[in-house]
Structure formats: C-alpha cells, structure tokens
Amino acid sequence: MDTLLEYKCPCCGGKVEFNSDVQKMKCPYCDTEFDIEALRQEQEQEQKAKSQSPEELRWEASDQQWDEDEAGKIQIYACKSCGGEIMAEETTAATHCPYCGSPVIMTGRLSGGLKPDYVIPFKLDKEAAKNALRQHMSGKKLLPKLFREESRLEEIKGVYVPFWLFDAEADGDGQYSAARSRSWSDSDTIYTETSHYSASRSGHMEFSGIPVDGASKIPDELMETLEPFDFSEAKPFQMEYLSGYLADRYDVSAKESESRANQRIKESMDGALRQSVTGYDIVQTKRVNIRLENAKSKYAFFPVWLMTASYQGKNYLYAMNGQSGKIAGDMPIDKKAQYMWHAIYTAAFGGGLWALWLLMRMFM
C-alpha cells in the first residue's frame, strides 16, 4: 500500500527540499542545510518515536470508491502537513500538495521492481530554466511578439523522468553501395564518368547506458533531443532527491523499450561502419545486420524541466535538461513576418534594389 513521505526541517518544522545549488537538502524558511544521510537518520528517529505514541495517526491511501473506468488510475492521499486531499495518477511517484505546497513522495510506487537503480540530481533551478527559454526565443525573427511575453508561460515544473538504460555488445556487418565520379571537357562537351562499387564492412561495438524514455506521456523525440545526460554524475537512488520535484514511475516497461534501444544501436553501428567506407562521392546503406550479446538494462530517473506555453489556443511544450541546460521545443510562427521575410528575400534576389526598398518601407 502506498504511503506518503515528507521531509520536515528539525530546526523550524518547514518543508525540506533537495537544493540543486548546494546539492543538499535545504529548508527554504531557515536556510538550514542537511546532508541526505543525516536528514534520513533524523527522519527515522522521529518516525520511531511517533510509532511508540498511541496517538500516532498513520496516513494511507484513501479507500474512497471510484467509477469502474477510474478505478486503479487515480488515488487520493491526505497531506500530513495540512490534511488536504492529494489526487495522484497511478504513475505519480512524487508531487506537491495543491493546498500548502508541501513536497510529498508516494513510497509504494518506488518499491520493489519499481525502485530506480540510479538518479541524476537536478543541477539547474527554475530560474535557470526560465532564462534558458528566453535565450531559446531570442533572435527568432519569425516568433510572434506576443509569444515572447513571460505571461505566456503557463506552467513550469521540475520532473524526474523515468529512463531505461541499456548496455550491450554488438557485432554487425553492413553492405554498402558507393559511387565515384570524374568530369572533363573539350571545346564542345562536358563528360562525366561514374563508377559504382560495392563495399562490405564488419565490426564490434560496446554500448553503455543507451537511454530510452519510460514515460508514455512525454514524446521520445523531445527527450532524445535533450541528450546527452552525464551518467558519471548519477547517484544510487535515494528518495530524498525527489523532494521538491515531481516524478513519474515508468509505464513503458524495459521489454517494451527494447525495440527503440535496438533501433538506436543499429543506427549507431550503421553510422560507424558507413563512415569507414571512404574515398567515394556517395555512400548508401543496402543492409545492416546486428547481433547483440550480454544485453542488460537498468532503471534511472533523469532531471528535466518541463514548460508549457499557449498561443492562439494551441499549447507548446518545451523541455530543458536539468543537468546541462540544453533546451528543445517547437515554436509558433508569425505568418505576417514569414511573408515579409520571404518577400524581402525574393525582392533582393529577383526584383532589384528598388523593389527591396519599397517592401522595407511597407513592413518596417
């Protein structure tokens, strides 16, 4: 059964969160900093003392009944700080109380086979994410002016995204078609001679920590754009790192993620083999065969800032690597500006300086 876990400051009783700047647990009210292990021991001692008290209340998931379609998808918890109800989806592992803002962790959803092996802690905070988004928007001439306003940023949240990390050894062989051309001319004619070749390559590669997003709600392409994550900074998983952030456990299993990992291995192997076919003008892949050995996977949480903005009734999702600051996401296009720049480009290269001057007078 899921229970809620919250971290309280032993000094003032405030909510304690993981602070990405100092890489420690920190109370935002009295600024006291705690090593994770020290705070854990304090928490354990406090819980032990409370368990010996006959007045101790144990907060567990509510037994409220839902419709058949909703059963198993939503659970209700009682906040230990204010008593407010916290509604969580079946994959939610860490969140905040909507009433008092206290960070809470659903311990039962991170136990057993659901417990991650590793976690990369956040290194960049919310302000860094906002600044990165503003930088991402700067210089974009086709971006609507209204969209640049910070008020368009509707939501920003730090989320630990579940990833499967695959290790494997791969033996591969590829067949490639290649071509080389040469040209010459006389007084009347230009001649081109093209020679075609067939090339074979084989090799062995070792792969470590190939990431595959384990959350179905987040686009895989968006997460892959944020790579790389530096796994050398990963820590053995401890729940304290989740305090103050959101987290979802995986809903795409390791087995279901294997096909994406295999595809990434195949693309990497193909790229490495194809690059060894040199001295030609054109090289194309005909076939690639991959054989995997010693394949295994591990489960980890990676830090991601997710930001949503709206414009003209459409939502736009942005993501920032909470470790490196790399950002990605789509943007709306100002149709008027797009037409203006297209017209200026056409005038500059086809209509002459007079047409260009007229267009600039019209739009600027």
GULO-136975 format. One record per residue (C-alpha): residue number from 1; x negated, y negated, z. Coordinates in Angstrom, 1 decimal. Last residue first. Layout:
N
ATOM   k      u      v      w
ATOM NUM      X      Y      Z
...
end
This chain:
364
ATOM   k      u      v      w
ATOM 364   -9.1  -48.3  -41.3
ATOM 363   -6.7  -46.4  -43.4
ATOM 362   -5.8  -48.7  -46.3
ATOM 361   -9.0  -50.8  -46.4
ATOM 360  -11.0  -47.5  -46.4
ATOM 359   -9.0  -46.3  -49.4
ATOM 358   -9.5  -49.5  -51.3
ATOM 357  -13.3  -49.4  -50.7
ATOM 356  -13.5  -45.8  -51.9
ATOM 355  -11.6  -46.6  -55.1
ATOM 354  -14.0  -49.5  -55.9
ATOM 353  -17.1  -47.3  -55.0
ATOM 352  -16.3  -44.7  -57.6
ATOM 351  -13.3  -42.4  -58.1
ATOM 350  -14.9  -39.0  -58.2
ATOM 349  -17.5  -38.4  -55.5
ATOM 348  -16.6  -41.2  -53.1
ATOM 347  -12.9  -41.2  -54.0
ATOM 346  -12.6  -37.4  -53.3
ATOM 345  -14.4  -37.7  -49.9
ATOM 344  -12.2  -40.7  -49.0
ATOM 343   -9.0  -38.9  -49.9
ATOM 342  -10.0  -35.8  -47.9
ATOM 341  -10.9  -38.0  -45.0
ATOM 340   -7.5  -39.7  -45.1
ATOM 339   -5.5  -36.5  -45.6
ATOM 338   -7.1  -34.9  -42.5
ATOM 337   -6.6  -38.1  -40.5
ATOM 336   -2.9  -38.0  -41.4
ATOM 335   -2.6  -34.3  -40.6
ATOM 334   -4.2  -34.7  -37.2
ATOM 333   -5.4  -31.2  -36.5
ATOM 332   -4.7  -29.2  -33.3
ATOM 331   -7.6  -27.5  -31.5
ATOM 330   -8.6  -23.8  -31.0
ATOM 329  -10.7  -22.5  -28.2
ATOM 328  -14.3  -21.9  -27.0
ATOM 327  -16.6  -23.0  -24.3
ATOM 326  -20.1  -22.0  -23.1
ATOM 325  -20.7  -23.3  -19.6
ATOM 324  -23.2  -20.5  -18.7
ATOM 323  -21.7  -18.8  -15.6
ATOM 322  -18.1  -19.8  -15.7
ATOM 321  -17.9  -19.1  -19.4
ATOM 320  -15.3  -21.5  -20.6
ATOM 319  -11.9  -20.7  -22.1
ATOM 318   -9.4  -22.8  -24.0
ATOM 317   -5.8  -22.0  -24.8
ATOM 316   -3.6  -24.4  -26.9
ATOM 315    0.2  -24.6  -26.3
ATOM 314    2.5  -25.9  -29.0
ATOM 313    5.5  -28.3  -28.5
ATOM 312    3.9  -31.3  -30.1
ATOM 311    0.6  -30.9  -28.1
ATOM 310    0.0  -28.8  -25.1
ATOM 309   -3.1  -28.0  -23.1
ATOM 308   -4.2  -24.8  -21.4
ATOM 307   -7.5  -24.2  -19.6
ATOM 306   -9.0  -20.9  -18.5
ATOM 305  -12.3  -20.9  -16.6
ATOM 304  -14.0  -17.5  -16.8
ATOM 303  -16.2  -15.6  -14.3
ATOM 302  -16.8  -11.9  -15.2
ATOM 301  -15.5   -9.0  -13.1
ATOM 300  -17.1   -5.6  -13.6
ATOM 299  -16.3   -1.9  -14.4
ATOM 298  -18.9    0.6  -15.5
ATOM 297  -19.1    2.8  -18.6
ATOM 296  -21.0    5.8  -19.8
ATOM 295  -22.4    7.2  -23.1
ATOM 294  -25.4    9.5  -22.8
ATOM 293  -25.3   10.1  -26.6
ATOM 292  -23.6    8.5  -29.6
ATOM 291  -23.8    9.4  -33.2
ATOM 290  -23.3    6.7  -35.8
ATOM 289  -22.8    7.0  -39.6
ATOM 288  -22.9    3.9  -41.8
ATOM 287  -21.6    3.7  -45.4
ATOM 286  -22.0    1.5  -48.5
ATOM 285  -23.4   -1.6  -46.9
ATOM 284  -24.4   -4.4  -49.3
ATOM 283  -27.8   -6.0  -50.0
ATOM 282  -28.3   -8.8  -52.5
ATOM 281  -31.4  -10.7  -53.5
ATOM 280  -33.8   -7.9  -52.6
ATOM 279  -37.2   -7.8  -50.9
ATOM 278  -35.9   -6.4  -47.6
ATOM 277  -33.8   -3.5  -46.4
ATOM 276  -34.7   -3.7  -42.7
ATOM 275  -31.9   -6.2  -42.1
ATOM 274  -29.4   -3.6  -43.2
ATOM 273  -30.5   -1.2  -40.4
ATOM 272  -30.2   -3.8  -37.7
ATOM 271  -26.8   -5.1  -39.0
ATOM 270  -25.4   -1.6  -39.3
ATOM 269  -26.5   -0.7  -35.8
ATOM 268  -24.9   -3.9  -34.4
ATOM 267  -21.7   -3.4  -36.3
ATOM 266  -21.5    0.3  -35.3
ATOM 265  -22.1   -0.6  -31.6
ATOM 264  -19.4   -3.2  -31.8
ATOM 263  -17.0   -0.8  -33.3
ATOM 262  -17.8    1.9  -30.7
ATOM 261  -17.1   -0.6  -27.9
ATOM 260  -13.8   -1.6  -29.5
ATOM 259  -12.8    2.1  -29.8
ATOM 258  -13.9    2.8  -26.2
ATOM 257  -11.6    0.2  -24.7
ATOM 256   -8.6    2.6  -24.5
ATOM 255  -10.7    5.1  -22.6
ATOM 254  -12.0    2.4  -20.2
ATOM 253   -8.4    1.5  -19.5
ATOM 252   -6.6   -1.7  -20.6
ATOM 251   -4.6   -3.0  -17.6
ATOM 250   -7.7   -4.2  -15.8
ATOM 249   -7.4   -5.9  -12.4
ATOM 248   -6.6   -9.6  -12.5
ATOM 247   -8.4  -12.3  -10.5
ATOM 246   -7.6  -15.8   -9.5
ATOM 245  -10.1  -17.9   -7.6
ATOM 244  -10.6  -19.4   -4.1
ATOM 243  -11.7  -16.1   -2.5
ATOM 242  -12.8  -13.7   -5.2
ATOM 241  -16.5  -13.6   -4.2
ATOM 240  -15.4  -12.4   -0.7
ATOM 239  -14.1   -9.2   -2.2
ATOM 238  -17.5   -7.8   -2.7
ATOM 237  -18.7   -6.2   -5.9
ATOM 236  -22.4   -5.4   -6.2
ATOM 235  -23.9   -8.6   -7.7
ATOM 234  -24.4   -9.7  -11.3
ATOM 233  -27.1  -12.2  -12.0
ATOM 232  -29.1   -9.9  -14.3
ATOM 231  -25.8   -9.5  -16.2
ATOM 230  -26.2  -12.8  -18.0
ATOM 229  -22.9  -13.2  -19.8
ATOM 228  -23.4  -13.7  -23.5
ATOM 227  -20.8  -14.2  -24.7
ATOM 226  -18.0  -16.8  -24.6
ATOM 225  -16.9  -16.0  -28.2
ATOM 224  -16.3  -12.4  -27.1
ATOM 223  -13.7  -13.6  -24.6
ATOM 222  -11.8  -15.5  -27.3
ATOM 221  -11.9  -12.6  -29.7
ATOM 220  -10.5  -10.2  -27.1
ATOM 219   -7.4  -12.4  -26.6
ATOM 218   -6.4  -12.5  -22.9
ATOM 217   -3.1  -10.8  -21.8
ATOM 216   -4.4   -7.3  -22.5
ATOM 215   -7.1   -7.6  -19.8
ATOM 214  -10.0   -5.1  -20.0
ATOM 213  -12.3   -7.3  -22.1
ATOM 212  -15.1   -5.2  -23.7
ATOM 211  -18.7   -5.9  -22.7
ATOM 210  -21.6   -3.9  -24.1
ATOM 209  -23.7   -3.4  -20.9
ATOM 208  -26.7   -1.6  -22.3
ATOM 207  -27.2   -0.3  -25.8
ATOM 206  -30.2    1.9  -26.9
ATOM 205  -31.0    2.1  -30.6
ATOM 204  -32.3    4.9  -32.9
ATOM 203  -32.9    4.6  -36.6
ATOM 202  -32.0    5.5  -40.2
ATOM 201  -32.2    3.8  -43.5
ATOM 200  -31.3    4.7  -47.1
ATOM 199  -31.6    2.4  -50.1
ATOM 198  -30.0    2.5  -53.6
ATOM 197  -31.3    0.1  -56.2
ATOM 196  -29.9   -2.1  -59.0
ATOM 195  -32.0   -4.3  -61.3
ATOM 194  -30.6   -7.5  -62.7
ATOM 193  -32.1   -9.2  -65.8
ATOM 192  -31.1  -12.7  -66.6
ATOM 191  -31.9  -14.5  -69.9
ATOM 190  -31.4  -18.2  -70.7
ATOM 189  -31.2  -18.8  -74.5
ATOM 188  -32.2  -21.3  -77.2
ATOM 187  -35.8  -22.6  -76.6
ATOM 186  -36.7  -19.5  -74.5
ATOM 185  -35.6  -18.6  -71.1
ATOM 184  -36.3  -16.5  -68.0
ATOM 183  -34.4  -15.1  -65.2
ATOM 182  -35.0  -12.4  -62.5
ATOM 181  -32.5  -10.4  -60.4
ATOM 180  -32.8   -8.0  -57.5
ATOM 179  -30.0   -5.8  -56.3
ATOM 178  -29.3   -3.6  -53.3
ATOM 177  -26.8   -0.8  -52.4
ATOM 176  -27.1    0.5  -48.9
ATOM 175  -26.7    3.9  -47.2
ATOM 174  -26.9    4.0  -43.4
ATOM 173  -28.1    6.3  -40.7
ATOM 172  -27.5    6.0  -37.0
ATOM 171  -28.6    7.4  -33.7
ATOM 170  -27.1    5.7  -30.7
ATOM 169  -27.8    5.7  -27.0
ATOM 168  -25.0    4.4  -24.8
ATOM 167  -24.1    2.0  -22.1
ATOM 166  -20.6    0.4  -22.0
ATOM 165  -19.4   -2.4  -19.8
ATOM 164  -15.7   -2.6  -19.2
ATOM 163  -14.5   -6.1  -18.3
ATOM 162  -12.0   -7.5  -15.9
ATOM 161  -11.6  -11.4  -15.9
ATOM 160  -12.3  -13.3  -12.7
ATOM 159  -10.2  -16.4  -13.2
ATOM 158  -10.9  -20.0  -12.5
ATOM 157   -7.8  -22.1  -13.3
ATOM 156   -7.0  -25.1  -15.4
ATOM 155   -3.4  -26.1  -16.3
ATOM 154   -1.6  -28.8  -18.2
ATOM 153   -4.5  -30.6  -19.9
ATOM 152   -2.5  -33.1  -22.0
ATOM 151   -2.9  -35.6  -19.1
ATOM 150   -6.6  -35.6  -19.9
ATOM 149   -5.9  -37.6  -23.0
ATOM 148   -7.7  -36.3  -26.1
ATOM 147   -4.5  -34.9  -27.5
ATOM 146   -3.1  -38.4  -28.0
ATOM 145   -6.0  -39.2  -30.4
ATOM 144   -5.2  -36.3  -32.7
ATOM 143   -8.4  -34.2  -33.5
ATOM 142   -9.5  -34.6  -37.1
ATOM 141  -12.6  -36.6  -36.2
ATOM 140  -13.9  -34.1  -33.7
ATOM 139  -16.9  -36.0  -32.3
ATOM 138  -15.9  -35.3  -28.7
ATOM 137  -13.4  -32.5  -28.1
ATOM 136  -16.0  -30.0  -26.8
ATOM 135  -17.5  -32.7  -24.6
ATOM 134  -14.1  -33.3  -23.0
ATOM 133  -13.7  -29.5  -22.6
ATOM 132  -17.2  -29.2  -21.0
ATOM 131  -16.4  -32.1  -18.6
ATOM 130  -13.2  -30.4  -17.5
ATOM 129  -15.0  -27.1  -16.9
ATOM 128  -17.8  -28.8  -15.0
ATOM 127  -15.1  -30.4  -12.8
ATOM 126  -13.6  -27.0  -12.1
ATOM 125  -16.8  -25.5  -10.8
ATOM 124  -19.8  -23.8  -12.5
ATOM 123  -21.8  -20.9  -11.1
ATOM 122  -19.0  -18.4  -10.6
ATOM 121  -20.1  -15.1   -9.3
ATOM 120  -20.9  -12.2  -11.7
ATOM 119  -19.1   -9.1  -10.1
ATOM 118  -20.1   -5.5  -10.1
ATOM 117  -18.7   -2.0   -9.6
ATOM 116  -15.1   -3.1   -9.7
ATOM 115  -12.6   -1.4   -7.4
ATOM 114   -9.6    0.1   -9.3
ATOM 113  -10.9    3.7   -9.0
ATOM 112  -10.4    3.5   -5.3
ATOM 111   -9.4    0.0   -4.1
ATOM 110   -9.1   -3.3   -5.9
ATOM 109   -5.3   -3.4   -6.2
ATOM 108   -4.9   -2.4   -2.5
ATOM 107   -6.8   -5.5   -1.4
ATOM 106   -4.5   -8.1   -2.8
ATOM 105   -6.6  -11.2   -2.2
ATOM 104   -5.4  -14.5   -0.9
ATOM 103   -6.5  -18.1   -1.4
ATOM 102   -4.4  -20.6    0.7
ATOM 101   -2.7  -23.2   -1.4
ATOM 100   -0.1  -24.0    1.2
ATOM  99    3.1  -23.5   -0.8
ATOM  98    2.1  -21.7   -4.0
ATOM  97   -0.2  -19.3   -2.0
ATOM  96   -3.2  -18.7   -4.2
ATOM  95   -4.3  -15.7   -6.3
ATOM  94   -6.4  -12.5   -6.3
ATOM  93   -5.8   -9.0   -7.6
ATOM  92   -2.9   -9.6  -10.0
ATOM  91   -2.2   -6.6  -12.3
ATOM  90    1.2   -5.7  -11.0
ATOM  89    2.4   -9.3  -11.1
ATOM  88    2.4  -11.3   -8.0
ATOM  87    5.1  -13.3   -6.1
ATOM  86    3.9  -15.0   -2.9
ATOM  85    6.5  -15.8   -0.4
ATOM  84    5.7  -18.4    2.3
ATOM  83    4.8  -17.4    5.8
ATOM  82    2.4  -20.4    6.2
ATOM  81   -1.0  -18.9    6.8
ATOM  80   -0.4  -15.2    6.5
ATOM  79    1.4  -15.6    3.2
ATOM  78    4.2  -13.0    2.8
ATOM  77    3.9  -10.8   -0.2
ATOM  76    6.4  -10.1   -3.0
ATOM  75    5.8   -7.6   -5.8
ATOM  74    6.5   -7.8   -9.5
ATOM  73    6.0   -5.2  -12.3
ATOM  72    6.8   -1.9  -10.4
ATOM  71   10.5   -2.6  -10.6
ATOM  70   11.4   -5.4  -12.9
ATOM  69   13.1   -3.3  -15.6
ATOM  68   15.0   -1.4  -12.9
ATOM  67   16.2   -4.5  -11.2
ATOM  66   14.4   -5.4   -8.0
ATOM  65   14.6   -4.3   -4.4
ATOM  64   12.9   -6.0   -1.5
ATOM  63   10.5   -3.7    0.3
ATOM  62    8.0   -6.6    0.9
ATOM  61    4.3   -5.8    0.6
ATOM  60    2.6   -5.8    4.0
ATOM  59    1.8   -8.2    6.7
ATOM  58    1.0   -6.5   10.0
ATOM  57    2.0   -8.6   13.0
ATOM  56   -0.1   -8.5   16.2
ATOM  55    1.9   -9.0   19.4
ATOM  54    0.7   -5.8   21.0
ATOM  53   -2.9   -7.0   20.7
ATOM  52   -5.6   -4.4   20.0
ATOM  51   -5.3   -4.9   16.3
ATOM  50   -5.9   -8.6   16.8
ATOM  49   -9.4   -8.0   18.3
ATOM  48  -10.3   -5.7   15.5
ATOM  47   -9.1   -8.2   13.0
ATOM  46  -11.3  -10.9   14.5
ATOM  45  -14.3   -8.6   14.7
ATOM  44  -13.9   -7.7   11.0
ATOM  43  -13.5  -11.3   10.0
ATOM  42  -16.7  -12.3   11.8
ATOM  41  -18.6   -9.4   10.3
ATOM  40  -17.4  -10.4    6.8
ATOM  39  -18.3  -14.0    7.5
ATOM  38  -21.9  -13.0    8.3
ATOM  37  -22.1  -10.7    5.2
ATOM  36  -20.9  -13.4    2.9
ATOM  35  -23.3  -16.0    4.3
ATOM  34  -21.4  -18.9    5.7
ATOM  33  -21.3  -22.6    5.1
ATOM  32  -19.5  -25.2    7.3
ATOM  31  -18.1  -28.1    5.3
ATOM  30  -15.5  -28.9    8.0
ATOM  29  -12.5  -29.0    5.6
ATOM  28  -13.7  -27.4    2.4
ATOM  27  -15.0  -24.3    4.4
ATOM  26  -17.8  -22.6    2.4
ATOM  25  -18.6  -19.0    1.4
ATOM  24  -22.0  -19.0   -0.3
ATOM  23  -23.4  -19.5   -3.8
ATOM  22  -24.3  -23.1   -2.9
ATOM  21  -22.7  -24.7   -6.0
ATOM  20  -20.3  -21.9   -6.8
ATOM  19  -18.5  -22.1   -3.4
ATOM  18  -16.6  -19.0   -2.4
ATOM  17  -13.6  -20.1   -0.4
ATOM  16  -12.7  -20.5    3.3
ATOM  15   -9.3  -21.5    4.4
ATOM  14   -9.3  -23.7    7.5
ATOM  13   -9.4  -22.3   11.0
ATOM  12  -11.8  -25.0   12.3
ATOM  11  -15.0  -23.2   13.3
ATOM  10  -14.2  -19.5   12.5
ATOM   9  -13.1  -20.6    9.0
ATOM   8  -10.4  -18.3    7.7
ATOM   7  -10.7  -15.7    4.9
ATOM   6   -7.5  -14.2    3.6
ATOM   5   -6.7  -10.6    2.7
ATOM   4   -3.2   -9.5    1.8
ATOM   3   -2.1   -5.9    1.9
ATOM   2   -1.3   -3.5   -0.9
ATOM   1    0.0    0.0    0.0
end
